[in-house]
Amino acid sequence: MTDEIAVSKSAEHEAARRQRTFLVVVDDSPERAVALRYAALRAARGGGRVALLRVTEPPGQTEWAGVAEMMREERRAEAEQLLQGLAAEVNRITGTMPVLYLREGEPRDELLKLLVEEKGISVLVLASSTSSEGPGPLITALTGRYNRQLRTPLVIVPGGLSEDELETVT
């Protein structure tokens, strides 16, 4: 009977591992590529899948609603094109297409909302900035003032890791 329980728990653990989702926030930083590759390699090697979140800025104040809507549509089209390109890269590494999320608003707020809404997201992967100005706004917020709202494990990858170093640590 004990062996059956152990086999059952092992099968449950393996199934849970395969259902892990690694979320990467798609911003315009050069470190995004490091976070994306890390998440894709982890998903490919350890089971799971990748999800990508792109948050666009809402249009600023304008006198004409039509102009604001056109700006919104342009930003959305650019974001969709970027996500599709990154999805192809993830697919090449993992063999599966990532889940894509496109939102409008403040990146930190939209990320926190998504993590509450999507219980299947298992790990948030961010890469730290390589500049001397600090780790980046999302990492600063999520390890500081907003850390109590975070209910998903956060993996912070050094933004300066090379391809070879990423291969080694995943």
DSSP file (Angstrom, degrees, kcal/mol; ACC not computed):
  #  RESIDUE AA STRUCTURE BP1 BP2  ACC     N-H-->O    O-->H-N    N-H-->O    O-->H-N    TCO  KAPPA ALPHA  PHI   PSI    X-CA   Y-CA   Z-CA
    1    1 A M     >        0   0    0      0, 0.0     4,-1.8     0, 0.0     5,-0.1   0.000 360.0 360.0 360.0 -37.9    0.0    0.0    0.0
    2    2 A T  H  >  +     0   0    0      1,-0.2     4,-2.3     2,-0.2     5,-0.2   0.883 360.0  53.4 -64.8 -39.3    2.8    2.4    0.8
    3    3 A D  H  > S+     0   0    0      1,-0.2     4,-2.4     2,-0.2    -1,-0.2   0.879 106.8  52.6 -63.4 -37.4    4.4    1.9   -2.7
    4    4 A E  H  > S+     0   0    0      2,-0.2     4,-2.3     1,-0.2    -1,-0.2   0.892 109.6  48.6 -65.5 -39.6    1.1    2.7   -4.3
    5    5 A I  H  X S+     0   0    0     -4,-1.8     4,-2.7     2,-0.2    -2,-0.2   0.913 111.7  49.6 -65.5 -43.1    0.9    6.0   -2.3
    6    6 A A  H  X S+     0   0    0     -4,-2.3     4,-2.3     2,-0.2    -2,-0.2   0.907 112.3  47.2 -63.5 -42.4    4.4    6.9   -3.3
    7    7 A V  H  X S+     0   0    0     -4,-2.4     4,-2.4     2,-0.2    -1,-0.2   0.907 112.7  50.0 -65.0 -41.8    3.8    6.2   -7.0
    8    8 A S  H  X S+     0   0    0     -4,-2.3     4,-2.4     2,-0.2    -2,-0.2   0.922 111.9  46.9 -62.8 -45.4    0.6    8.2   -6.8
    9    9 A K  H  X S+     0   0    0     -4,-2.7     4,-2.5     2,-0.2    -1,-0.2   0.884 111.8  51.6 -65.1 -38.3    2.3   11.2   -5.2
   10   10 A S  H  X S+     0   0    0     -4,-2.3     4,-2.3     2,-0.2    -2,-0.2   0.911 110.7  47.8 -64.2 -42.5    5.1   11.0   -7.7
   11   11 A A  H  X S+     0   0    0     -4,-2.4     4,-2.3     2,-0.2    -2,-0.2   0.893 112.1  49.7 -65.0 -40.4    2.6   11.0  -10.6
   12   12 A E  H  X S+     0   0    0     -4,-2.4     4,-2.4     2,-0.2    -2,-0.2   0.907 110.8  50.0 -63.6 -42.2    0.8   14.0   -9.0
   13   13 A H  H  X S+     0   0    0     -4,-2.5     4,-2.2     2,-0.2    -2,-0.2   0.921 111.5  47.9 -63.1 -44.1    4.1   15.9   -8.6
   14   14 A E  H  X S+     0   0    0     -4,-2.3     4,-2.0     2,-0.2    -2,-0.2   0.899 111.6  50.2 -64.5 -41.3    5.1   15.2  -12.2
   15   15 A A  H  X S+     0   0    0     -4,-2.3     4,-1.0     1,-0.2    -1,-0.2   0.906 111.1  49.0 -63.0 -42.1    1.6   16.3  -13.5
   16   16 A A  H  < S+     0   0    0     -4,-2.4     3,-0.4     1,-0.2     4,-0.4   0.890 109.4  52.9 -64.8 -39.1    1.9   19.5  -11.4
   17   17 A R  H >< S+     0   0    0     -4,-2.2     3,-1.1     1,-0.2    -1,-0.2   0.897 107.1  51.6 -62.3 -41.3    5.4   20.2  -12.8
   18   18 A R  H 3< S+     0   0    0     -4,-2.0    30,-0.4     1,-0.2    -1,-0.2   0.725 107.6  53.7 -69.4 -22.1    4.1   19.9  -16.3
   19   19 A Q  T 3< S+     0   0    0     -4,-1.0    -1,-0.2    -3,-0.4    -2,-0.2   0.457  79.6 123.6 -93.0  -1.4    1.3   22.4  -15.6
   20   20 A R    <   -     0   0    0     -3,-1.1    29,-2.6    -4,-0.4     2,-0.5  -0.309  47.7-154.7 -60.5 141.2    3.7   25.1  -14.3
   21   21 A T  E     -a   49   0A   0     99,-0.4   102,-2.2    27,-0.2   101,-1.7  -0.984   3.0-155.0-122.7 123.8    3.4   28.4  -16.2
   22   22 A F  E     -ab  50 123A   0     27,-2.9    29,-2.6    -2,-0.5     2,-0.4  -0.870  14.5-153.2 -98.1 112.8    6.4   30.8  -16.2
   23   23 A L  E     -ab  51 124A   0    100,-3.2   102,-3.2    -2,-0.7     2,-0.4  -0.752  10.5-170.8 -92.7 130.4    5.2   34.4  -16.8
   24   24 A V  E     -ab  52 125A   0     27,-2.6    29,-2.5    -2,-0.4     2,-0.6  -0.979  19.6-135.4-118.8 130.2    7.5   36.9  -18.4
   25   25 A V  E     -a   53   0A   0    100,-0.7     2,-1.0    -2,-0.4    29,-0.2  -0.757  18.2-142.9 -84.5 123.2    6.6   40.6  -18.6
   26   26 A V  E     +a   54   0A   0     27,-3.9    29,-0.5    -2,-0.6     2,-0.2  -0.762  38.5 150.1 -92.6 100.3    7.4   41.9  -22.0
   27   27 A D        -     0   0    0     -2,-1.0     5,-0.0     2,-0.1    27,-0.0  -0.416  59.2 -97.5-112.6-166.5    8.7   45.4  -21.7
   28   28 A D  S    S+     0   0    0     -2,-0.2    -2,-0.1     4,-0.0     0, 0.0   0.270  80.4 117.9-100.5  11.9   11.2   47.3  -23.9
   29   29 A S  S >  S-     0   0    0      1,-0.1     3,-1.1     2,-0.0     4,-0.3  -0.449  70.9-127.5 -78.2 151.3   14.3   46.6  -21.8
   30   30 A P  T >  S+     0   0    0      0, 0.0     3,-1.0     0, 0.0     4,-0.4   0.777 107.9  66.4 -65.9 -24.2   17.2   44.7  -23.2
   31   31 A E  T >> S+     0   0    0      1,-0.2     4,-2.0     2,-0.2     3,-0.7   0.689  78.6  82.1 -71.1 -17.5   17.0   42.3  -20.1
   32   32 A R  H <> S+     0   0    0     -3,-1.1     4,-2.7     1,-0.3    -1,-0.2   0.877  85.8  57.8 -53.7 -38.9   13.7   41.1  -21.3
   33   33 A A  H <> S+     0   0    0     -3,-1.0     4,-2.3    -4,-0.3    -1,-0.3   0.861 105.4  50.1 -62.1 -35.7   15.5   38.7  -23.7
   34   34 A V  H <> S+     0   0    0     -3,-0.7     4,-2.5    -4,-0.4    -1,-0.2   0.932 112.0  46.4 -68.3 -46.3   17.3   37.1  -20.7
   35   35 A A  H  X S+     0   0    0     -4,-2.0     4,-2.5     1,-0.2    -2,-0.2   0.913 113.7  49.9 -61.8 -42.7   14.1   36.6  -18.7
   36   36 A L  H  X S+     0   0    0     -4,-2.7     4,-2.5    -5,-0.2    -2,-0.2   0.931 112.5  45.2 -63.3 -47.3   12.4   35.2  -21.8
   37   37 A R  H  X S+     0   0    0     -4,-2.3     4,-2.8     2,-0.2     5,-0.2   0.914 112.6  51.8 -65.1 -42.2   15.1   32.7  -22.6
   38   38 A Y  H  X S+     0   0    0     -4,-2.5     4,-2.6     1,-0.2    -2,-0.2   0.950 112.5  45.4 -58.1 -49.9   15.4   31.7  -18.9
   39   39 A A  H  X S+     0   0    0     -4,-2.5     4,-2.5     1,-0.2    -2,-0.2   0.908 114.0  49.1 -62.2 -42.7   11.7   31.0  -18.7
   40   40 A A  H  X S+     0   0    0     -4,-2.5     4,-2.5     2,-0.2    -1,-0.2   0.914 112.2  47.5 -65.4 -42.3   11.6   29.1  -22.0
   41   41 A L  H  X S+     0   0    0     -4,-2.8     4,-2.6     2,-0.2     5,-0.3   0.915 112.5  49.6 -65.3 -42.0   14.6   26.9  -21.1
   42   42 A R  H  X S+     0   0    0     -4,-2.6     4,-2.8    -5,-0.2     5,-0.2   0.923 112.9  47.1 -61.2 -44.0   13.1   26.2  -17.7
   43   43 A A  H  X S+     0   0    0     -4,-2.5     4,-1.1    -5,-0.2    -2,-0.2   0.906 114.5  46.8 -64.5 -41.8    9.8   25.2  -19.3
   44   44 A A  H  < S+     0   0    0     -4,-2.5    -2,-0.2    -5,-0.2    -1,-0.2   0.891 121.8  34.7 -68.1 -39.6   11.5   23.1  -21.9
   45   45 A R  H  < S+     0   0    0     -4,-2.6    -2,-0.2    -5,-0.2    -3,-0.2   0.825 129.3  29.7 -87.6 -33.2   13.7   21.2  -19.5
   46   46 A G  H  < S-     0   0    0     -4,-2.8    -3,-0.2    -5,-0.3    -2,-0.2   0.386 113.2 -99.9-111.4   4.3   11.6   21.0  -16.4
   47   47 A G  S  < S+     0   0    0     -4,-1.1     2,-0.2    -5,-0.2    -1,-0.2   0.184  73.4  82.9  89.3 146.3    8.1   20.8  -17.8
   48   48 A G        -     0   0    0    -30,-0.4     2,-0.3    -4,-0.1   -27,-0.2  -0.726  62.4 -94.3 121.9-171.1    5.6   23.6  -18.1
   49   49 A R  E     -a   21   0A   0    -29,-2.6   -27,-2.9    -2,-0.2     2,-0.4  -0.879  24.7-114.0-141.4 172.5    4.9   26.4  -20.4
   50   50 A V  E     -a   22   0A   0     -2,-0.3    49,-2.0   -29,-0.2     2,-0.4  -0.851  18.8-165.2-112.1 145.2    5.6   30.1  -20.8
   51   51 A A  E     -ac  23  99A   0    -29,-2.6   -27,-2.6    -2,-0.4     2,-0.4  -0.978   8.7-152.8-125.5 144.0    3.1   33.0  -20.7
   52   52 A L  E     -ac  24 100A   0     47,-3.0    49,-2.8    -2,-0.4     2,-0.5  -0.963   4.9-164.3-120.6 132.8    3.9   36.5  -22.0
   53   53 A L  E     -ac  25 101A   0    -29,-2.5   -27,-3.9    -2,-0.4     2,-0.5  -0.972   6.0-177.7-118.4 123.2    2.4   39.7  -20.7
   54   54 A R  E     -ac  26 102A   0     47,-2.4    49,-2.6    -2,-0.5     2,-0.5  -0.984   7.0-165.1-117.2 128.4    2.6   43.0  -22.6
   55   55 A V  E     - c   0 103A   0    -29,-0.5     2,-0.3    -2,-0.5    49,-0.2  -0.960   6.4-159.3-115.2 124.7    1.1   46.1  -21.0
   56   56 A T  E     - c   0 104A   0     47,-3.0    49,-2.8    -2,-0.5    20,-0.0  -0.716  23.2-108.6-101.3 153.6    0.6   49.1  -23.3
   57   57 A E        -     0   0    0     -2,-0.3    49,-0.1    47,-0.2    18,-0.1  -0.563  33.2-117.7 -76.0 139.2    0.2   52.7  -22.1
   58   58 A P        -     0   0    0      0, 0.0    -1,-0.1     0, 0.0    10,-0.0  -0.475  42.6 -91.9 -70.0 151.5   -3.3   54.2  -22.4
   59   59 A P        -     0   0    0      0, 0.0     3,-0.1     0, 0.0     9,-0.1  -0.338  45.3-117.9 -62.9 146.5   -3.4   57.2  -24.7
   60   60 A G        -     0   0    0      1,-0.2     2,-0.2    -3,-0.1    -3,-0.0  -0.044  51.0 -56.0 -72.8-177.1   -2.9   60.5  -23.0
   61   61 A Q        +     0   0    0      2,-0.0     2,-0.3     7,-0.0    -1,-0.2  -0.412  64.8 168.9 -63.4 130.8   -5.4   63.3  -22.9
   62   62 A T        -     0   0    0     -2,-0.2     6,-0.0    -3,-0.1     0, 0.0  -0.986  40.9-130.7-142.6 152.7   -6.6   64.4  -26.3
   63   63 A E  S    S+     0   0    0     -2,-0.3     2,-0.5     1,-0.1     3,-0.1   0.753  93.2  60.5 -75.3 -23.4   -9.4   66.6  -27.5
   64   64 A W     >  -     0   0    0      1,-0.1     4,-1.7    -3,-0.0     3,-0.3  -0.920  65.5-155.3-114.7 125.3  -10.7   64.1  -30.0
   65   65 A A  H  > S+     0   0    0     -2,-0.5     4,-2.4     1,-0.2     5,-0.2   0.842  96.2  60.0 -62.1 -34.5  -11.8   60.6  -29.1
   66   66 A G  H  > S+     0   0    0      1,-0.2     4,-2.2     2,-0.2    -1,-0.2   0.880 103.8  49.7 -63.0 -38.4  -11.0   59.4  -32.6
   67   67 A V  H  > S+     0   0    0     -3,-0.3     4,-2.5     2,-0.2    -1,-0.2   0.923 110.8  49.5 -66.2 -44.4   -7.4   60.3  -32.2
   68   68 A A  H  X S+     0   0    0     -4,-1.7     4,-2.4     1,-0.2    -2,-0.2   0.908 111.7  48.9 -61.3 -42.1   -7.2   58.5  -28.8
   69   69 A E  H  X S+     0   0    0     -4,-2.4     4,-2.5     2,-0.2    -1,-0.2   0.894 110.2  50.9 -66.2 -39.2   -8.8   55.4  -30.3
   70   70 A M  H  X S+     0   0    0     -4,-2.2     4,-2.4     2,-0.2    -2,-0.2   0.912 110.8  48.9 -63.8 -42.3   -6.4   55.4  -33.2
   71   71 A M  H  X S+     0   0    0     -4,-2.5     4,-2.4     2,-0.2    -2,-0.2   0.916 110.8  50.9 -62.2 -42.8   -3.4   55.7  -30.9
   72   72 A R  H  X S+     0   0    0     -4,-2.4     4,-2.2     1,-0.2    -2,-0.2   0.917 111.0  48.2 -60.7 -44.9   -4.8   52.8  -28.8
   73   73 A E  H  X S+     0   0    0     -4,-2.5     4,-2.6     2,-0.2    -1,-0.2   0.888 110.7  51.0 -65.1 -40.2   -5.2   50.6  -31.9
   74   74 A E  H  X S+     0   0    0     -4,-2.4     4,-2.4     2,-0.2    -2,-0.2   0.929 111.6  47.0 -63.6 -45.3   -1.7   51.4  -33.1
   75   75 A R  H  X S+     0   0    0     -4,-2.4     4,-2.4     1,-0.2    -2,-0.2   0.898 112.7  50.1 -62.9 -40.3   -0.2   50.5  -29.7
   76   76 A R  H  X S+     0   0    0     -4,-2.2     4,-2.8    -5,-0.2    -2,-0.2   0.921 110.3  49.5 -64.4 -44.3   -2.2   47.3  -29.6
   77   77 A A  H  X S+     0   0    0     -4,-2.6     4,-2.2     2,-0.2    -2,-0.2   0.911 112.1  48.2 -62.3 -42.5   -1.1   46.3  -33.1
   78   78 A E  H  X S+     0   0    0     -4,-2.4     4,-2.3     2,-0.2    -1,-0.2   0.914 112.8  48.7 -63.2 -42.6    2.5   47.0  -32.3
   79   79 A A  H  X S+     0   0    0     -4,-2.4     4,-2.8     2,-0.2    -2,-0.2   0.902 110.6  50.4 -64.8 -41.7    2.2   44.9  -29.1
   80   80 A E  H  X S+     0   0    0     -4,-2.8     4,-2.4     2,-0.2    -1,-0.2   0.909 110.6  49.5 -63.0 -41.7    0.5   42.1  -30.9
   81   81 A Q  H  X S+     0   0    0     -4,-2.2     4,-2.0     2,-0.2    -2,-0.2   0.920 112.3  47.9 -63.1 -44.2    3.3   42.0  -33.5
   82   82 A L  H  X S+     0   0    0     -4,-2.3     4,-2.3     1,-0.2     5,-0.2   0.936 112.2  49.2 -61.4 -47.2    5.9   42.0  -30.7
   83   83 A L  H  X S+     0   0    0     -4,-2.8     4,-2.6     1,-0.2    -2,-0.2   0.890 109.0  52.6 -61.1 -40.2    4.2   39.2  -28.8
   84   84 A Q  H  X S+     0   0    0     -4,-2.4     4,-1.8     2,-0.2    -1,-0.2   0.907 109.8  48.8 -63.9 -40.7    3.8   37.1  -32.0
   85   85 A G  H  X S+     0   0    0     -4,-2.0     4,-1.4     1,-0.2    -2,-0.2   0.919 114.4  44.6 -63.8 -43.8    7.6   37.4  -32.7
   86   86 A L  H  X S+     0   0    0     -4,-2.3     4,-2.4     1,-0.2    -2,-0.2   0.853 108.9  57.6 -69.4 -34.0    8.4   36.4  -29.1
   87   87 A A  H  X S+     0   0    0     -4,-2.6     4,-2.7     1,-0.2    -1,-0.2   0.885 103.9  52.9 -62.9 -38.4    5.9   33.6  -29.2
   88   88 A A  H  X S+     0   0    0     -4,-1.8     4,-2.1     2,-0.2    -1,-0.2   0.897 109.2  49.5 -63.6 -39.5    7.7   32.1  -32.2
   89   89 A E  H  X S+     0   0    0     -4,-1.4     4,-1.6     2,-0.2    -2,-0.2   0.921 111.9  47.5 -65.0 -44.0   11.0   32.2  -30.3
   90   90 A V  H  X S+     0   0    0     -4,-2.4     4,-3.2     1,-0.2     5,-0.5   0.917 111.0  52.1 -62.3 -43.3    9.4   30.5  -27.2
   91   91 A N  H  X S+     0   0    0     -4,-2.7     4,-2.3     1,-0.2    -1,-0.2   0.887 106.5  53.9 -60.6 -39.9    7.8   27.9  -29.5
   92   92 A R  H  < S+     0   0    0     -4,-2.1    -1,-0.2     1,-0.2    -2,-0.2   0.880 116.8  37.5 -61.7 -38.2   11.2   27.2  -31.1
   93   93 A I  H  < S+     0   0    0     -4,-1.6    -2,-0.2    -5,-0.1    -1,-0.2   0.896 131.1  25.6 -81.1 -42.6   12.8   26.6  -27.6
   94   94 A T  H  < S-     0   0    0     -4,-3.2    -3,-0.2     2,-0.3    -2,-0.2   0.709  92.5-126.5 -99.2 -22.8    9.9   24.8  -25.9
   95   95 A G  S  < S+     0   0    0     -4,-2.3     2,-0.3    -5,-0.5    -4,-0.2   0.504  82.4  86.4  83.5   4.0    7.9   23.2  -28.7
   96   96 A T  S    S-     0   0    0     -6,-0.4    -2,-0.3    -9,-0.1    -1,-0.3  -0.970  81.2-112.4-134.5 152.0    4.7   24.8  -27.5
   97   97 A M        -     0   0    0     -2,-0.3    -9,-0.1    -3,-0.1   -47,-0.1  -0.609  37.0-122.7 -79.7 140.8    3.1   28.2  -28.1
   98   98 A P        -     0   0    0      0, 0.0     2,-0.4     0, 0.0   -47,-0.3  -0.332  23.8-103.2 -76.9 164.0    3.0   30.5  -25.0
   99   99 A V  E     -c   51   0A   0    -49,-2.0   -47,-3.0    -2,-0.1     2,-0.5  -0.743  40.2-147.0 -81.8 135.2   -0.1   32.0  -23.5
  100  100 A L  E     -c   52   0A   0     -2,-0.4     2,-0.4   -49,-0.2   -47,-0.2  -0.908  16.6-174.9-113.3 133.3   -0.3   35.6  -24.5
  101  101 A Y  E     -c   53   0A   0    -49,-2.8   -47,-2.4    -2,-0.5     2,-0.5  -0.992   0.6-175.1-124.6 131.6   -1.7   38.4  -22.4
  102  102 A L  E     +c   54   0A   0     -2,-0.4     2,-0.3   -49,-0.2   -47,-0.2  -0.985  14.2 165.8-129.0 121.1   -2.2   42.0  -23.7
  103  103 A R  E     -c   55   0A   0    -49,-2.6   -47,-3.0    -2,-0.5     2,-0.4  -0.863  28.4-134.9-131.4 163.1   -3.4   44.7  -21.3
  104  104 A E  E     +c   56   0A   0     -2,-0.3     2,-0.3   -49,-0.2   -47,-0.2  -0.980  62.5  46.7-120.6 133.1   -3.5   48.5  -21.2
  105  105 A G  S    S-     0   0    0    -49,-2.8    -2,-0.1    -2,-0.4     3,-0.0  -0.975  97.4 -11.6 144.4-156.1   -2.6   50.4  -18.1
  106  106 A E     >  -     0   0    0     -2,-0.3     4,-2.7     1,-0.1     5,-0.3  -0.718  59.7-136.2 -80.8 123.9    0.2   50.7  -15.5
  107  107 A P  H  > S+     0   0    0      0, 0.0     4,-2.5     0, 0.0     5,-0.2   0.880 101.3  49.0 -52.1 -46.1    2.5   47.6  -15.9
  108  108 A R  H  > S+     0   0    0      1,-0.2     4,-2.4     2,-0.2     5,-0.2   0.938 114.7  44.4 -60.5 -47.5    2.8   46.9  -12.1
  109  109 A D  H  > S+     0   0    0      1,-0.2     4,-2.2     2,-0.2    -1,-0.2   0.909 114.6  48.0 -65.4 -42.8   -1.0   47.2  -11.5
  110  110 A E  H  X S+     0   0    0     -4,-2.7     4,-2.4     2,-0.2    -1,-0.2   0.873 111.3  51.7 -67.8 -36.6   -1.9   45.1  -14.6
  111  111 A L  H  X S+     0   0    0     -4,-2.5     4,-2.4    -5,-0.3    -2,-0.2   0.945 110.5  47.4 -62.9 -48.5    0.7   42.4  -13.6
  112  112 A L  H  X S+     0   0    0     -4,-2.4     4,-1.4     1,-0.2    -2,-0.2   0.891 112.4  50.1 -62.4 -39.2   -0.7   42.2  -10.1
  113  113 A K  H  X S+     0   0    0     -4,-2.2     4,-2.5     1,-0.2     3,-0.2   0.924 110.2  50.6 -63.3 -44.0   -4.3   41.9  -11.4
  114  114 A L  H  X S+     0   0    0     -4,-2.4     4,-3.1     1,-0.2    -2,-0.2   0.905 107.0  53.5 -61.7 -42.0   -3.3   39.2  -13.8
  115  115 A L  H  < S+     0   0    0     -4,-2.4    -1,-0.2     1,-0.2    -2,-0.2   0.829 111.6  46.2 -64.3 -31.2   -1.6   37.2  -11.1
  116  116 A V  H  < S+     0   0    0     -4,-1.4    -1,-0.2    -3,-0.2    -2,-0.2   0.902 117.3  43.4 -73.6 -42.9   -4.8   37.3   -9.0
  117  117 A E  H  < S+     0   0    0     -4,-2.5     2,-1.0     1,-0.2    -2,-0.2   0.880 110.9  54.5 -71.5 -39.9   -7.0   36.4  -12.0
  118  118 A E    ><  +     0   0    0     -4,-3.1     3,-1.5    -5,-0.2    -1,-0.2  -0.763  58.7 176.6-104.4  90.5   -4.9   33.6  -13.5
  119  119 A K  T 3  S+     0   0    0     -2,-1.0    -1,-0.2     1,-0.3    -2,-0.1   0.692  73.3  72.0 -66.6 -18.6   -4.3   31.1  -10.7
  120  120 A G  T 3   +     0   0    0     -3,-0.1     2,-0.6  -100,-0.1   -99,-0.4   0.588  68.7 104.1 -76.0  -9.8   -2.4   28.8  -13.1
  121  121 A I    <   +     0   0    0     -3,-1.5   -99,-0.1     1,-0.2     3,-0.1  -0.641  46.0 176.0 -75.7 120.0    0.6   31.1  -13.3
  122  122 A S        +     0   0    0   -101,-1.7     2,-0.4    -2,-0.6  -100,-0.2   0.801  57.9  22.2 -96.7 -34.6    3.2   29.4  -11.2
  123  123 A V  E     -b   22   0A   0   -102,-2.2  -100,-3.2    29,-0.1     2,-0.5  -0.999  59.4-147.5-143.3 133.4    6.3   31.5  -11.5
  124  124 A L  E     -bd  23 154A   0     29,-3.0    31,-3.3    -2,-0.4     2,-0.5  -0.903  19.7-161.5 -99.3 125.0    7.0   35.2  -12.4
  125  125 A V  E     +bd  24 155A   0   -102,-3.2  -100,-0.7    -2,-0.5     2,-0.3  -0.938  16.9 164.9-114.2 120.1   10.3   35.6  -14.2
  126  126 A L  E     - d   0 156A   0     29,-2.6    31,-3.0    -2,-0.5     2,-0.4  -0.953  26.8-138.8-128.0 150.1   11.9   39.0  -14.4
  127  127 A A  E     - d   0 157A   0     -2,-0.3    12,-0.1    29,-0.2     2,-0.1  -0.916  24.0-121.9-109.1 137.1   15.5   40.0  -15.3
  128  128 A S        -     0   0    0     29,-2.5    31,-0.5    -2,-0.4     8,-0.2  -0.430  31.9-101.2 -76.4 150.8   17.3   42.7  -13.3
  129  129 A S        -     0   0    0      6,-2.1    30,-0.2     1,-0.1    31,-0.1  -0.349  16.5-147.3 -67.5 148.0   18.6   45.8  -15.1
  130  130 A T        +     0   0    0     29,-0.2    -1,-0.1    28,-0.1     2,-0.1   0.451  68.5 101.9 -94.5  -1.9   22.3   45.9  -15.8
  131  131 A S  S >  S-     0   0    0      3,-0.3     3,-0.9     1,-0.1    -2,-0.0  -0.316  83.5-117.6 -78.4 165.7   22.3   49.7  -15.4
  132  132 A S  T 3  S+     0   0    0      1,-0.2    -1,-0.1    -2,-0.1    -2,-0.0   0.455 100.4  84.6 -80.3   0.3   23.7   51.4  -12.3
  133  133 A E  T 3  S-     0   0    0      1,-0.3    -1,-0.2     2,-0.0     3,-0.2   0.487 105.2 -88.3 -83.3  -2.3   20.2   52.9  -11.6
  134  134 A G    <   -     0   0    0     -3,-0.9    -1,-0.3     1,-0.1    -3,-0.3  -0.657  54.9 -53.7 121.9-179.1   18.9   49.8   -9.8
  135  135 A P  S    S-     0   0    0      0, 0.0    -6,-2.1     0, 0.0     4,-0.2   0.661  90.5 -86.4 -73.9 -16.7   17.2   46.5  -10.6
  136  136 A G     >  -     0   0    0     -8,-0.2     4,-2.5    -3,-0.2     5,-0.2  -0.352  39.9 -83.5 121.7 155.6   14.3   48.1  -12.6
  137  137 A P  H  > S+     0   0    0      0, 0.0     4,-2.3     0, 0.0     5,-0.2   0.872 122.8  47.5 -64.8 -39.9   10.9   49.5  -11.6
  138  138 A L  H  > S+     0   0    0      2,-0.2     4,-3.0     1,-0.2     5,-0.2   0.939 114.6  45.5 -67.9 -45.3    8.9   46.2  -11.5
  139  139 A I  H  > S+     0   0    0      1,-0.2     4,-1.9     2,-0.2     5,-0.2   0.922 113.2  51.1 -63.2 -42.9   11.5   44.4   -9.4
  140  140 A T  H  X S+     0   0    0     -4,-2.5     4,-0.5     1,-0.2     5,-0.2   0.922 114.6  43.5 -59.3 -44.6   11.8   47.4   -7.1
  141  141 A A  H ><>S+     0   0    0     -4,-2.3     5,-2.4    -5,-0.2     3,-0.5   0.925 115.4  47.0 -67.3 -44.7    8.0   47.5   -6.6
  142  142 A L  H 3<5S+     0   0    0     -4,-3.0    -1,-0.2     1,-0.2    -2,-0.2   0.708 117.3  41.8 -76.7 -19.4    7.6   43.8   -6.2
  143  143 A T  H 3<5S+     0   0    0     -4,-1.9    -1,-0.2    -5,-0.2    -2,-0.2   0.438 126.9  31.7-100.7  -2.1   10.4   43.4   -3.7
  144  144 A G  T X<5S-     0   0    0     -3,-0.5     3,-1.7    -4,-0.5     4,-0.3   0.296 127.0  -1.7-116.1-116.3    9.4   46.6   -1.9
  145  145 A R  T 3 5S+     0   0    0      1,-0.3     3,-0.4    -5,-0.2    -3,-0.1   0.766 133.9  42.2 -56.4 -33.5    6.1   48.3   -1.3
  146  146 A Y  T >><S+     0   0    0     -5,-2.4     3,-1.3     1,-0.2     4,-0.6   0.296  79.3 105.6-101.1   9.6    4.0   45.7   -3.3
  147  147 A N  G X4 S+     0   0    0     -3,-1.7     3,-0.7    -6,-0.3    -1,-0.2   0.799  74.5  60.3 -63.3 -27.9    5.7   42.5   -2.0
  148  148 A R  G 34 S+     0   0    0     -3,-0.4    -1,-0.3    -4,-0.3    -2,-0.1   0.733 101.1  54.7 -71.9 -21.0    2.7   41.6    0.2
  149  149 A Q  G <4 S+     0   0    0     -3,-1.3     2,-0.6    -4,-0.1    -1,-0.2   0.644  86.6  97.3 -84.1 -15.1    0.4   41.5   -2.8
  150  150 A L    <<  +     0   0    0     -3,-0.7     4,-0.1    -4,-0.6   -38,-0.0  -0.653  37.7 165.0 -81.9 119.1    2.6   39.0   -4.6
  151  151 A R        +     0   0    0     -2,-0.6    -1,-0.1     2,-0.1    -3,-0.0   0.148  56.2  80.7-116.2  14.8    1.4   35.4   -4.2
  152  152 A T  S    S-     0   0    0    -29,-0.0   -29,-0.1   -28,-0.0   -30,-0.1  -0.969  91.0-101.9-121.8 135.9    3.4   33.9   -6.9
  153  153 A P        -     0   0    0      0, 0.0   -29,-3.0     0, 0.0     2,-0.5  -0.310  36.0-144.3 -57.1 138.9    7.1   33.0   -6.6
  154  154 A L  E     -d  124   0A   0    -31,-0.2     2,-0.6    -4,-0.1   -29,-0.2  -0.933  10.9-164.5-111.1 123.2    9.3   35.6   -8.2
  155  155 A V  E     -d  125   0A   0    -31,-3.3   -29,-2.6    -2,-0.5     2,-0.7  -0.940   5.2-161.5-106.5 122.3   12.5   34.5  -10.0
  156  156 A I  E     -d  126   0A   0     -2,-0.6   -29,-0.2   -31,-0.2   -31,-0.1  -0.916   6.6-163.2-107.1 114.1   14.9   37.4  -10.6
  157  157 A V  E     -d  127   0A   0    -31,-3.0   -29,-2.5    -2,-0.7     2,-0.2  -0.799  30.2-107.4 -95.7 132.8   17.5   36.5  -13.3
  158  158 A P    >   -     0   0    0      0, 0.0     3,-1.7     0, 0.0   -29,-0.1  -0.434  27.1-139.6 -58.7 125.3   20.6   38.7  -13.5
  159  159 A G  T 3  S+     0   0    0    -31,-0.5   -29,-0.2     1,-0.3  -125,-0.1   0.641  94.7  61.6 -66.0 -15.2   20.1   40.7  -16.7
  160  160 A G  T 3  S+     0   0    0    -31,-0.1    -1,-0.3  -126,-0.0     2,-0.1   0.317  71.5 129.3 -95.2   9.1   23.6   40.4  -17.8
  161  161 A L    <   -     0   0    0     -3,-1.7     2,-0.1     1,-0.1    -4,-0.0  -0.391  51.9-135.2 -66.6 139.6   23.7   36.6  -18.2
  162  162 A S     >  -     0   0    0     -2,-0.1     4,-2.4     1,-0.1     5,-0.2  -0.354  27.2-100.4 -84.9 171.3   25.0   35.3  -21.5
  163  163 A E  H  > S+     0   0    0      1,-0.2     4,-2.2     2,-0.2     5,-0.2   0.917 125.1  49.7 -57.4 -44.7   23.5   32.5  -23.5
  164  164 A D  H  > S+     0   0    0      1,-0.2     4,-1.7     2,-0.2    -1,-0.2   0.903 110.2  49.8 -63.4 -41.6   26.0   30.0  -22.2
  165  165 A E  H  > S+     0   0    0      1,-0.2     4,-2.1     2,-0.2    -1,-0.2   0.889 109.9  51.1 -65.3 -38.5   25.4   31.1  -18.6
  166  166 A L  H  X S+     0   0    0     -4,-2.4     4,-1.3     1,-0.2    -1,-0.2   0.899 107.9  52.7 -64.4 -40.1   21.6   30.7  -19.1
  167  167 A E  H  < S+     0   0    0     -4,-2.2    -1,-0.2     1,-0.2    -2,-0.2   0.876 111.1  48.5 -61.2 -36.7   22.2   27.2  -20.5
  168  168 A T  H  < S+     0   0    0     -4,-1.7    -2,-0.2     1,-0.2    -1,-0.2   0.890 112.8  44.3 -72.4 -41.1   24.2   26.3  -17.4
  169  169 A V  H  <        0   0    0     -4,-2.1    -1,-0.2     1,-0.2    -2,-0.2   0.603 360.0 360.0 -86.3 -10.1   21.8   27.6  -14.8
  170  170 A T     <        0   0    0     -4,-1.3    -1,-0.2    -5,-0.2    -2,-0.1   0.447 360.0 360.0 -95.8 360.0   18.6   26.2  -16.3
